[in-house]
Amino acid sequence: MNTVSSFGFKRPIWQSIVMLSLGFWLSASLILDWVIMPSLYISGMMTQASFATAGYVIFWNFNRIELLAAGLVLTGVLALGKDKFSWRIGSLILSVLLLLITLVDTYLLTPQMSAIGLQLNLFQAVAEIPTNMNMLHGGYWLLEIIKLVAGVTLLGWYWRQQ
């Protein structure tokens, strides 16, 4: 009854922090992109005048969480950089790329999309989606795909490393 198992994961704390941050961040991003936003679109909220404001509030909060997660991932990668992993430079590049994508989303795309979608004339009916908005959506989805690939790659590297 007093036997103690020696089996366990012998991972550094920063490796666990990086893996948990990436897992939370990527899963929250997938839920936002593939569950919340499509359900708002299907429910007809995009035709409402307040959609740009509601979208900005949702993404403003989520982007701040993303910044925190990207900072934790980069800090963890830098803290683990003192070890001699063969993929250290690659993980540093990917973590900086994730931070840059988050900064572009937070300070460029979200404010621009909200400004384009904001309806300033309350008496005018909602028109079609501007072409600039479609270009920004394309840029957003491209960055999301890059973020997902880089995050899953980085998560896989840290998961395999013992």
OpenMM code with the backbone's topology and positions (N, CA, C; nanometers):
from openmm import Vec3, app, unit

residues = "MET ASN THR VAL SER SER PHE GLY PHE LYS ARG PRO ILE TRP GLN SER ILE VAL MET LEU SER LEU GLY PHE TRP LEU SER ALA SER LEU ILE LEU ASP TRP VAL ILE MET PRO SER LEU TYR ILE SER GLY MET MET THR GLN ALA SER PHE ALA THR ALA GLY TYR VAL ILE PHE TRP ASN PHE ASN ARG ILE GLU LEU LEU ALA ALA GLY LEU VAL LEU THR GLY VAL LEU ALA LEU GLY LYS ASP LYS PHE SER TRP ARG ILE GLY SER LEU ILE LEU SER VAL LEU LEU LEU LEU ILE THR LEU VAL ASP THR TYR LEU LEU THR PRO GLN MET SER ALA ILE GLY LEU GLN LEU ASN LEU PHE GLN ALA VAL ALA GLU ILE PRO THR ASN MET ASN MET LEU HIS GLY GLY TYR TRP LEU LEU GLU ILE ILE LYS LEU VAL ALA GLY VAL THR LEU LEU GLY TRP TYR TRP ARG GLN GLN".split()
positions = [
    Vec3(0.0814, -0.1203, 0.0000),
    Vec3(0.0000, 0.0000, 0.0000),
    Vec3(0.0850, 0.1256, 0.0000),
    Vec3(0.2066, 0.1170, 0.0484),
    Vec3(0.2917, 0.2347, 0.0574),
    Vec3(0.3861, 0.2471, -0.0611),
    Vec3(0.3568, 0.1785, -0.1680),
    Vec3(0.4416, 0.1835, -0.2854),
    Vec3(0.4205, 0.3155, -0.3583),
    Vec3(0.5309, 0.3768, -0.3941),
    Vec3(0.5250, 0.5031, -0.4667),
    Vec3(0.5708, 0.4772, -0.6094),
    Vec3(0.4925, 0.5195, -0.7017),
    Vec3(0.5261, 0.5003, -0.8427),
    Vec3(0.6302, 0.6014, -0.8853),
    Vec3(0.7266, 0.5538, -0.9621),
    Vec3(0.8281, 0.6457, -1.0147),
    Vec3(0.7916, 0.6940, -1.1537),
    Vec3(0.6783, 0.6479, -1.2045),
    Vec3(0.6344, 0.6913, -1.3367),
    Vec3(0.5786, 0.8329, -1.3291),
    Vec3(0.6168, 0.9116, -1.4205),
    Vec3(0.5649, 1.0483, -1.4262),
    Vec3(0.6361, 1.1260, -1.5336),
    Vec3(0.5767, 1.2334, -1.5705),
    Vec3(0.6382, 1.3189, -1.6700),
    Vec3(0.7428, 1.4055, -1.6030),
    Vec3(0.8611, 1.4027, -1.6555),
    Vec3(0.9717, 1.4821, -1.6020),
    Vec3(0.9967, 1.6006, -1.6958),
    Vec3(0.8981, 1.6864, -1.7043),
    Vec3(0.9095, 1.8024, -1.7917),
    Vec3(0.9407, 1.9254, -1.7087),
    Vec3(1.0200, 2.0154, -1.7653),
    Vec3(1.0412, 2.1436, -1.6966),
    Vec3(0.9092, 2.2206, -1.6881),
    Vec3(0.8977, 2.3041, -1.5877),
    Vec3(0.7735, 2.3792, -1.5661),
    Vec3(0.7415, 2.4695, -1.6851),
    Vec3(0.8446, 2.5280, -1.7479),
    Vec3(0.8191, 2.6169, -1.8618),
    Vec3(0.7665, 2.5395, -1.9822),
    Vec3(0.8090, 2.4158, -1.9964),
    Vec3(0.7572, 2.3347, -2.1059),
    Vec3(0.6083, 2.3082, -2.0853),
    Vec3(0.5694, 2.2821, -1.9621),
    Vec3(0.4269, 2.2624, -1.9317),
    Vec3(0.3479, 2.3911, -1.9534),
    Vec3(0.4053, 2.5043, -1.9155),
    Vec3(0.3372, 2.6332, -1.9354),
    Vec3(0.3178, 2.6608, -2.0831),
    Vec3(0.4201, 2.6343, -2.1647),
    Vec3(0.4089, 2.6556, -2.3094),
    Vec3(0.3009, 2.5652, -2.3676),
    Vec3(0.3008, 2.4385, -2.3280),
    Vec3(0.2026, 2.3451, -2.3827),
    Vec3(0.0602, 2.3805, -2.3397),
    Vec3(0.0416, 2.4167, -2.2131),
    Vec3(-0.0922, 2.4547, -2.1667),
    Vec3(-0.1389, 2.5843, -2.2316),
    Vec3(-0.0494, 2.6808, -2.2455),
    Vec3(-0.0867, 2.8073, -2.3100),
    Vec3(-0.1247, 2.7857, -2.4556),
    Vec3(-0.0446, 2.7071, -2.5268),
    Vec3(-0.0763, 2.6802, -2.6671),
    Vec3(-0.2065, 2.6021, -2.6815),
    Vec3(-0.2273, 2.5041, -2.5954),
    Vec3(-0.3506, 2.4265, -2.6026),
    Vec3(-0.4735, 2.5118, -2.5765),
    Vec3(-0.4676, 2.5944, -2.4725),
    Vec3(-0.5796, 2.6829, -2.4415),
    Vec3(-0.6029, 2.7833, -2.5534),
    Vec3(-0.4941, 2.8448, -2.6004),
    Vec3(-0.5027, 2.9486, -2.7021),
    Vec3(-0.5597, 2.8944, -2.8328),
    Vec3(-0.5069, 2.7835, -2.8797),
    Vec3(-0.5524, 2.7296, -3.0073),
    Vec3(-0.6957, 2.6774, -2.9987),
    Vec3(-0.7310, 2.6147, -2.8879),
    Vec3(-0.8686, 2.5664, -2.8755),
    Vec3(-0.9672, 2.6817, -2.8632),
    Vec3(-0.9314, 2.7858, -2.7897),
    Vec3(-1.0195, 2.9030, -2.7789),
    Vec3(-1.0333, 2.9727, -2.9142),
    Vec3(-0.9258, 2.9772, -2.9892),
    Vec3(-0.9303, 3.0394, -3.1220),
    Vec3(-1.0198, 2.9598, -3.2157),
    Vec3(-1.0105, 2.8274, -3.2103),
    Vec3(-1.0971, 2.7444, -3.2943),
    Vec3(-1.2434, 2.7586, -3.2552),
    Vec3(-1.2712, 2.7663, -3.1267),
    Vec3(-1.4101, 2.7839, -3.0818),
    Vec3(-1.4642, 2.9186, -3.1285),
    Vec3(-1.3836, 3.0231, -3.1182),
    Vec3(-1.4291, 3.1551, -3.1620),
    Vec3(-1.4524, 3.1580, -3.3125),
    Vec3(-1.3580, 3.1019, -3.3885),
    Vec3(-1.3665, 3.1091, -3.5344),
    Vec3(-1.4675, 3.0131, -3.5955),
    Vec3(-1.4881, 2.8970, -3.5345),
    Vec3(-1.5711, 2.7950, -3.5969),
    Vec3(-1.7027, 2.7690, -3.5256),
    Vec3(-1.7240, 2.8303, -3.4076),
    Vec3(-1.8506, 2.8108, -3.3369),
    Vec3(-1.9209, 2.9447, -3.3131),
    Vec3(-1.8547, 3.0365, -3.2447),
    Vec3(-1.9211, 3.1608, -3.2046),
    Vec3(-1.9513, 3.2502, -3.3243),
    Vec3(-1.8507, 3.2816, -3.4048),
    Vec3(-1.8740, 3.3729, -3.5166),
    Vec3(-1.9692, 3.3160, -3.6214),
    Vec3(-1.9580, 3.1877, -3.6612),
    Vec3(-2.0587, 3.1352, -3.7551),
    Vec3(-2.2002, 3.1350, -3.6983),
    Vec3(-2.2146, 3.1082, -3.5678),
    Vec3(-2.3500, 3.1095, -3.5105),
    Vec3(-2.4066, 3.2514, -3.5081),
    Vec3(-2.3213, 3.3513, -3.4868),
    Vec3(-2.3683, 3.4897, -3.4954),
    Vec3(-2.4061, 3.5255, -3.6382),
    Vec3(-2.3313, 3.4744, -3.7327),
    Vec3(-2.3608, 3.5009, -3.8738),
    Vec3(-2.4919, 3.4343, -3.9147),
    Vec3(-2.5105, 3.3082, -3.8750),
    Vec3(-2.6316, 3.2347, -3.9123),
    Vec3(-2.7550, 3.2948, -3.8462),
    Vec3(-2.7393, 3.3451, -3.7255),
    Vec3(-2.8545, 3.4033, -3.6552),
    Vec3(-2.8963, 3.5388, -3.7128),
    Vec3(-2.8189, 3.5906, -3.8068),
    Vec3(-2.8555, 3.7158, -3.8715),
    Vec3(-2.8009, 3.8396, -3.8040),
    Vec3(-2.7080, 3.8224, -3.7154),
    Vec3(-2.6561, 3.9384, -3.6438),
    Vec3(-2.5737, 4.0295, -3.7341),
    Vec3(-2.5184, 3.9765, -3.8445),
    Vec3(-2.4382, 4.0609, -3.9332),
    Vec3(-2.5220, 4.1673, -4.0022),
    Vec3(-2.6509, 4.1471, -4.0098),
    Vec3(-2.7367, 4.2477, -4.0720),
    Vec3(-2.7790, 4.3561, -3.9737),
    Vec3(-2.7492, 4.3376, -3.8452),
    Vec3(-2.7836, 4.4371, -3.7442),
    Vec3(-2.6835, 4.5529, -3.7479),
    Vec3(-2.7298, 4.6685, -3.7096),
    Vec3(-2.6429, 4.7864, -3.7093),
    Vec3(-2.5347, 4.7777, -3.6015),
    Vec3(-2.5593, 4.7019, -3.4977),
    Vec3(-2.4644, 4.6942, -3.3871),
    Vec3(-2.3653, 4.5788, -3.4001),
    Vec3(-2.3608, 4.5130, -3.5157),
    Vec3(-2.2719, 4.3981, -3.5299),
    Vec3(-2.1253, 4.4373, -3.5181),
    Vec3(-2.0859, 4.5494, -3.5762),
    Vec3(-1.9458, 4.5917, -3.5688),
    Vec3(-1.9054, 4.6195, -3.4247),
    Vec3(-1.9934, 4.6800, -3.3493),
    Vec3(-1.9635, 4.7087, -3.2086),
    Vec3(-1.9545, 4.5803, -3.1279),
    Vec3(-2.0479, 4.4899, -3.1488),
    Vec3(-2.0448, 4.3622, -3.0766),
    Vec3(-1.9220, 4.2805, -3.1161),
    Vec3(-1.8890, 4.2785, -3.2438),
    Vec3(-1.7696, 4.2073, -3.2887),
    Vec3(-1.6426, 4.2661, -3.2307),
    Vec3(-1.6386, 4.3984, -3.2220),
    Vec3(-1.5202, 4.4631, -3.1648),
    Vec3(-1.5050, 4.4275, -3.0167),
    Vec3(-1.6156, 4.4251, -2.9439),
    Vec3(-1.6093, 4.3911, -2.8014),
    Vec3(-1.5615, 4.2468, -2.7832),
    Vec3(-1.6150, 4.1555, -2.8645),
    Vec3(-1.5739, 4.0153, -2.8547),
    Vec3(-1.4260, 4.0014, -2.8867),
    Vec3(-1.3832, 4.0590, -2.9982),
    Vec3(-1.2436, 4.0431, -3.0392),
    Vec3(-1.1486, 4.1262, -2.9545),
    Vec3(-1.1934, 4.2386, -2.8999),
    Vec3(-1.1060, 4.3169, -2.8121),
    Vec3(-1.0673, 4.2324, -2.6915),
    Vec3(-1.1662, 4.1668, -2.6309),
    Vec3(-1.1377, 4.0815, -2.5149),
    Vec3(-1.0534, 3.9605, -2.5534),
    Vec3(-1.0892, 3.8956, -2.6625),
    Vec3(-1.0163, 3.7762, -2.7028),
    Vec3(-0.8735, 3.8089, -2.7444),
    Vec3(-0.8535, 3.9215, -2.8107),
    Vec3(-0.7181, 3.9587, -2.8528),
    Vec3(-0.6273, 3.9845, -2.7330),
    Vec3(-0.6818, 4.0368, -2.6255),
    Vec3(-0.5993, 4.0583, -2.5053),
    Vec3(-0.5597, 3.9258, -2.4430),
    Vec3(-0.6496, 3.8274, -2.4461),
    Vec3(-0.6157, 3.6935, -2.3976),
    Vec3(-0.5099, 3.6308, -2.4883),
    Vec3(-0.5228, 3.6529, -2.6190),
    Vec3(-0.4227, 3.6032, -2.7131),
    Vec3(-0.2862, 3.6654, -2.6884),
    Vec3(-0.2831, 3.7940, -2.6585),
    Vec3(-0.1555, 3.8593, -2.6281),
    Vec3(-0.0900, 3.7978, -2.5049),
    Vec3(-0.1696, 3.7692, -2.4042),
    Vec3(-0.1174, 3.7050, -2.2844),
    Vec3(-0.0625, 3.5658, -2.3159),
    Vec3(-0.1374, 3.4884, -2.3934),
    Vec3(-0.0921, 3.3540, -2.4298),
    Vec3(0.0345, 3.3593, -2.5147),
    Vec3(0.0403, 3.4514, -2.6104),
    Vec3(0.1600, 3.4641, -2.6943),
    Vec3(0.2803, 3.5061, -2.6114),
    Vec3(0.2590, 3.5937, -2.5145),
    Vec3(0.3682, 3.6338, -2.4258),
    Vec3(0.4172, 3.5185, -2.3403),
    Vec3(0.3249, 3.4366, -2.2900),
    Vec3(0.3643, 3.3192, -2.2121),
    Vec3(0.4408, 3.2190, -2.2968),
    Vec3(0.3965, 3.1975, -2.4198),
    Vec3(0.4652, 3.1029, -2.5082),
    Vec3(0.6055, 3.1522, -2.5396),
    Vec3(0.6196, 3.2795, -2.5754),
    Vec3(0.7522, 3.3337, -2.6068),
    Vec3(0.8425, 3.3311, -2.4841),
    Vec3(0.7896, 3.3649, -2.3679),
    Vec3(0.8688, 3.3603, -2.2452),
    Vec3(0.9135, 3.2177, -2.2148),
    Vec3(0.8236, 3.1217, -2.2322),
    Vec3(0.8590, 2.9823, -2.2091),
    Vec3(0.9645, 2.9321, -2.3053),
    Vec3(0.9518, 2.9716, -2.4320),
    Vec3(1.0513, 2.9307, -2.5306),
    Vec3(1.1870, 2.9923, -2.4979),
    Vec3(1.1884, 3.1181, -2.4575),
    Vec3(1.3142, 3.1816, -2.4196),
    Vec3(1.3729, 3.1187, -2.2936),
    Vec3(1.2881, 3.0826, -2.1982),
    Vec3(1.3368, 3.0199, -2.0754),
    Vec3(1.3929, 2.8809, -2.1035),
    Vec3(1.3316, 2.8096, -2.1975),
    Vec3(1.3811, 2.6771, -2.2327),
    Vec3(1.4959, 2.6826, -2.3323),
    Vec3(1.5274, 2.8012, -2.3819),
    Vec3(1.6340, 2.8164, -2.4802),
    Vec3(1.7716, 2.7853, -2.4262),
    Vec3(1.7860, 2.7836, -2.2951),
    Vec3(1.9162, 2.7524, -2.2378),
    Vec3(1.9507, 2.6048, -2.2525),
    Vec3(1.8494, 2.5206, -2.2755),
    Vec3(1.8738, 2.3792, -2.3017),
    Vec3(1.9178, 2.3618, -2.4458),
    Vec3(1.9791, 2.2512, -2.4733),
    Vec3(2.0347, 2.2273, -2.6068),
    Vec3(1.9422, 2.1405, -2.6909),
    Vec3(1.8205, 2.1876, -2.7173),
    Vec3(1.7304, 2.1164, -2.8070),
    Vec3(1.7743, 2.1431, -2.9501),
    Vec3(1.7554, 2.0462, -3.0352),
    Vec3(1.7980, 2.0631, -3.1740),
    Vec3(1.7068, 2.1584, -3.2501),
    Vec3(1.5868, 2.1848, -3.1996),
    Vec3(1.4908, 2.2698, -3.2689),
    Vec3(1.4715, 2.4034, -3.1990),
    Vec3(1.5679, 2.4480, -3.1219),
    Vec3(1.5544, 2.5696, -3.0426),
    Vec3(1.5300, 2.6932, -3.1295),
    Vec3(1.6045, 2.7088, -3.2378),
    Vec3(1.5882, 2.8253, -3.3253),
    Vec3(1.4512, 2.8214, -3.3926),
    Vec3(1.4083, 2.7048, -3.4356),
    Vec3(1.2765, 2.6924, -3.4975),
    Vec3(1.1642, 2.7282, -3.4024),
    Vec3(1.1765, 2.6853, -3.2773),
    Vec3(1.0710, 2.7178, -3.1808),
    Vec3(1.0708, 2.8662, -3.1480),
    Vec3(1.1875, 2.9275, -3.1458),
    Vec3(1.1935, 3.0722, -3.1226),
    Vec3(1.1299, 3.1485, -3.2381),
    Vec3(1.1575, 3.1059, -3.3594),
    Vec3(1.0983, 3.1709, -3.4770),
    Vec3(0.9463, 3.1555, -3.4765),
    Vec3(0.8983, 3.0354, -3.4458),
    Vec3(0.7538, 3.0133, -3.4441),
    Vec3(0.6851, 3.0926, -3.3339),
    Vec3(0.7481, 3.1020, -3.2170),
    Vec3(0.6849, 3.1771, -3.1077),
    Vec3(0.6833, 3.3269, -3.1365),
    Vec3(0.7870, 3.3786, -3.2012),
    Vec3(0.7870, 3.5202, -3.2407),
    Vec3(0.6825, 3.5430, -3.3498),
    Vec3(0.6698, 3.4475, -3.4419),
    Vec3(0.5671, 3.4572, -3.5458),
    Vec3(0.4275, 3.4599, -3.4849),
    Vec3(0.4030, 3.3764, -3.3837),
    Vec3(0.2731, 3.3769, -3.3160),
    Vec3(0.2463, 3.5107, -3.2481),
    Vec3(0.3484, 3.5682, -3.1861),
    Vec3(0.3314, 3.6998, -3.1234),
    Vec3(0.3038, 3.8070, -3.2280),
    Vec3(0.3735, 3.8036, -3.3409),
    Vec3(0.3504, 3.9027, -3.4468),
    Vec3(0.2093, 3.8902, -3.5046),
    Vec3(0.1616, 3.7693, -3.5236),
    Vec3(0.0255, 3.7500, -3.5741),
    Vec3(-0.0754, 3.8074, -3.4754),
    Vec3(-0.0527, 3.7845, -3.3481),
    Vec3(-0.1431, 3.8371, -3.2461),
    Vec3(-0.1403, 3.9891, -3.2432),
    Vec3(-0.0232, 4.0482, -3.2574),
    Vec3(-0.0133, 4.1943, -3.2600),
    Vec3(-0.0840, 4.2530, -3.3821),
    Vec3(-0.0713, 4.1878, -3.4978),
    Vec3(-0.1402, 4.2354, -3.6185),
    Vec3(-0.2909, 4.2239, -3.6007),
    Vec3(-0.3367, 4.1119, -3.5455),
    Vec3(-0.4805, 4.0957, -3.5205),
    Vec3(-0.5329, 4.2013, -3.4242),
    Vec3(-0.4568, 4.2258, -3.3169),
    Vec3(-0.5040, 4.3150, -3.2111),
    Vec3(-0.5022, 4.4611, -3.2522),
    Vec3(-0.3949, 4.5045, -3.3135),
    Vec3(-0.3768, 4.6475, -3.3362),
    Vec3(-0.3962, 4.6926, -3.4804),
    Vec3(-0.4200, 4.5990, -3.5725),
    Vec3(-0.4419, 4.6392, -3.7109),
    Vec3(-0.5762, 4.5888, -3.7637),
    Vec3(-0.5949, 4.4579, -3.7641),
    Vec3(-0.7140, 4.4027, -3.8285),
    Vec3(-0.8431, 4.4301, -3.7523),
    Vec3(-0.8445, 4.4057, -3.6222),
    Vec3(-0.9683, 4.4255, -3.5459),
    Vec3(-1.0164, 4.5703, -3.5491),
    Vec3(-0.9308, 4.6693, -3.5246),
    Vec3(-0.9805, 4.8076, -3.5346),
    Vec3(-1.0241, 4.8467, -3.6760),
    Vec3(-0.9512, 4.7976, -3.7778),
    Vec3(-0.9885, 4.8311, -3.9153),
    Vec3(-1.1229, 4.7694, -3.9536),
    Vec3(-1.1424, 4.6435, -3.9200),
    Vec3(-1.2694, 4.5788, -3.9542),
    Vec3(-1.3855, 4.6424, -3.8789),
    Vec3(-1.3621, 4.6800, -3.7554),
    Vec3(-1.4683, 4.7452, -3.6783),
    Vec3(-1.4999, 4.8834, -3.7341),
    Vec3(-1.3986, 4.9557, -3.7773),
    Vec3(-1.4212, 5.0891, -3.8334),
    Vec3(-1.4945, 5.0816, -3.9664),
    Vec3(-1.4614, 4.9840, -4.0481),
    Vec3(-1.5295, 4.9701, -4.1771),
    Vec3(-1.6748, 4.9280, -4.1569),
    Vec3(-1.7002, 4.8404, -4.0597),
    Vec3(-1.8351, 4.7900, -4.0374),
    Vec3(-1.9242, 4.8797, -3.9548),
    Vec3(-1.8667, 4.9836, -3.8943),
    Vec3(-1.9445, 5.0719, -3.8077),
    Vec3(-2.0423, 5.1545, -3.8899),
    Vec3(-2.1669, 5.1534, -3.8496),
    Vec3(-2.2692, 5.2303, -3.9186),
    Vec3(-2.2888, 5.3627, -3.8455),
    Vec3(-2.2553, 5.4708, -3.9137),
    Vec3(-2.2623, 5.6026, -3.8509),
    Vec3(-2.3940, 5.6733, -3.8763),
    Vec3(-2.4672, 5.6351, -3.9796),
    Vec3(-2.5951, 5.6963, -4.0111),
    Vec3(-2.7063, 5.6004, -3.9685),
    Vec3(-2.7767, 5.6349, -3.8634),
    Vec3(-2.8798, 5.5461, -3.8106),
    Vec3(-3.0031, 5.5367, -3.9002),
    Vec3(-3.0210, 5.6318, -3.9902),
    Vec3(-3.1395, 5.6342, -4.0757),
    Vec3(-3.1187, 5.5603, -4.2071),
    Vec3(-2.9949, 5.5212, -4.2343),
    Vec3(-2.9651, 5.4512, -4.3578),
    Vec3(-2.9690, 5.3009, -4.3313),
    Vec3(-3.0276, 5.2277, -4.4250),
    Vec3(-3.0336, 5.0817, -4.4109),
    Vec3(-2.8937, 5.0228, -4.4264),
    Vec3(-2.8741, 4.9050, -4.3698),
    Vec3(-2.7445, 4.8385, -4.3782),
    Vec3(-2.7217, 4.7966, -4.5220),
    Vec3(-2.6112, 4.8414, -4.5779),
    Vec3(-2.5773, 4.8088, -4.7165),
    Vec3(-2.5007, 4.6771, -4.7200),
    Vec3(-2.4552, 4.6404, -4.8370),
    Vec3(-2.3767, 4.5175, -4.8493),
    Vec3(-2.2392, 4.5361, -4.7848),
    Vec3(-2.1726, 4.4260, -4.7665),
    Vec3(-2.0413, 4.4280, -4.7021),
    Vec3(-1.9415, 4.4946, -4.7963),
    Vec3(-1.8661, 4.5939, -4.7474),
    Vec3(-1.7684, 4.6613, -4.8332),
    Vec3(-1.6588, 4.5655, -4.8799),
    Vec3(-1.6003, 4.5962, -4.9957),
    Vec3(-1.4953, 4.5100, -5.0508),
    Vec3(-1.3703, 4.5122, -4.9616),
    Vec3(-1.3447, 4.6247, -4.8946),
    Vec3(-1.2309, 4.6295, -4.8034),
    Vec3(-1.2472, 4.5298, -4.6888),
    Vec3(-1.3713, 4.5124, -4.6453),
    Vec3(-1.3973, 4.4174, -4.5373),
    Vec3(-1.3664, 4.2756, -4.5822),
    Vec3(-1.4009, 4.2427, -4.7052),
    Vec3(-1.3704, 4.1090, -4.7565),
    Vec3(-1.2197, 4.0861, -4.7656),
    Vec3(-1.1456, 4.1881, -4.8025),
    Vec3(-0.9998, 4.1759, -4.8064),
    Vec3(-0.9427, 4.1572, -4.6663),
    Vec3(-0.9956, 4.2302, -4.5698),
    Vec3(-0.9490, 4.2153, -4.4319),
    Vec3(-0.9861, 4.0790, -4.3752),
    Vec3(-1.1045, 4.0283, -4.4105),
    Vec3(-1.1421, 3.8937, -4.3672),
    Vec3(-1.0477, 3.7892, -4.4262),
    Vec3(-1.0110, 3.8075, -4.5521),
    Vec3(-0.9151, 3.7157, -4.6148),
    Vec3(-0.7800, 3.7178, -4.5443),
    Vec3(-0.7346, 3.8378, -4.5100),
    Vec3(-0.6087, 3.8494, -4.4350),
    Vec3(-0.6185, 3.7865, -4.2978),
    Vec3(-0.7338, 3.8047, -4.2332),
    Vec3(-0.7548, 3.7455, -4.1015),
    Vec3(-0.7503, 3.5933, -4.1095),
    Vec3(-0.8191, 3.5354, -4.2073),
    Vec3(-0.8213, 3.3897, -4.2187),
    Vec3(-0.6853, 3.3343, -4.2565),
    Vec3(-0.6095, 3.4062, -4.3373),
    Vec3(-0.4735, 3.3631, -4.3702),
    Vec3(-0.3865, 3.3617, -4.2448),
    Vec3(-0.3966, 3.4674, -4.1631),
    Vec3(-0.3205, 3.4714, -4.0385),
    Vec3(-0.3665, 3.3623, -3.9412),
    Vec3(-0.4956, 3.3336, -3.9387),
    Vec3(-0.5456, 3.2274, -3.8513),
    Vec3(-0.4917, 3.0905, -3.8927),
    Vec3(-0.4828, 3.0661, -4.0223),
    Vec3(-0.4277, 2.9387, -4.0700),
    Vec3(-0.2797, 2.9290, -4.0348),
    Vec3(-0.2056, 3.0377, -4.0558),
    Vec3(-0.0637, 3.0382, -4.0198),
    Vec3(-0.0468, 3.0186, -3.8695),
    Vec3(-0.1317, 3.0857, -3.7898),
    Vec3(-0.1254, 3.0717, -3.6442),
    Vec3(-0.1543, 2.9283, -3.6018),
    Vec3(-0.2525, 2.8671, -3.6613),
    Vec3(-0.2879, 2.7299, -3.6267),
    Vec3(-0.1752, 2.6335, -3.6630),
    Vec3(-0.1184, 2.6473, -3.7813),
    Vec3(-0.0091, 2.5583, -3.8235),
    Vec3(0.1133, 2.5780, -3.7348),
    Vec3(0.1500, 2.7041, -3.7098),
    Vec3(0.2670, 2.7307, -3.6254),
    Vec3(0.2438, 2.6836, -3.4824),
    Vec3(0.1246, 2.7069, -3.4284),
    Vec3(0.0947, 2.6657, -3.2921),
    Vec3(0.0921, 2.5150, -3.2757),
    Vec3(0.0312, 2.4442, -3.3707),
    Vec3(0.0268, 2.2981, -3.3630),
    Vec3(0.1673, 2.2403, -3.3795),
    Vec3(0.2471, 2.2980, -3.4679),
    Vec3(0.3851, 2.2527, -3.4849),
    Vec3(0.4648, 2.2706, -3.3564),
    Vec3(0.4543, 2.3876, -3.2969),
    Vec3(0.5257, 2.4156, -3.1720),
    Vec3(0.4767, 2.3249, -3.0594),
    Vec3(0.3468, 2.3045, -3.0520),
    Vec3(0.2903, 2.2156, -2.9500),
    Vec3(0.3402, 2.0724, -2.9695),
    Vec3(0.3470, 2.0281, -3.0937),
    Vec3(0.3984, 1.8942, -3.1227),
    Vec3(0.5447, 1.8782, -3.0836),
    Vec3(0.6246, 1.9819, -3.1112),
    Vec3(0.7660, 1.9753, -3.0722),
    Vec3(0.7801, 1.9631, -2.9212),
    Vec3(0.7068, 2.0413, -2.8465),
    Vec3(0.7186, 2.0366, -2.7006),
    Vec3(0.6552, 1.9110, -2.6434),
    Vec3(0.5542, 1.8560, -2.7082),
    Vec3(0.4922, 1.7340, -2.6591),
    Vec3(0.5876, 1.6151, -2.6727),
    Vec3(0.6613, 1.6077, -2.7845),
    Vec3(0.7536, 1.4971, -2.8076),
    Vec3(0.8805, 1.5070, -2.7245),
    Vec3(0.9166, 1.6278, -2.6842),
    Vec3(1.0405, 1.6471, -2.6077),
    Vec3(1.0216, 1.6039, -2.4627),
    Vec3(1.1038, 1.5156, -2.4155),
    Vec3(1.0957, 1.4694, -2.2760),
    Vec3(1.2109, 1.5256, -2.1964),
] * unit.nanometer
topology = app.Topology()
chain = topology.addChain("A")
for resn in residues:
    res = topology.addResidue(resn, chain)
    for name in ("N", "CA", "C"):
        topology.addAtom(name, app.Element.getBySymbol(name[0]), res)
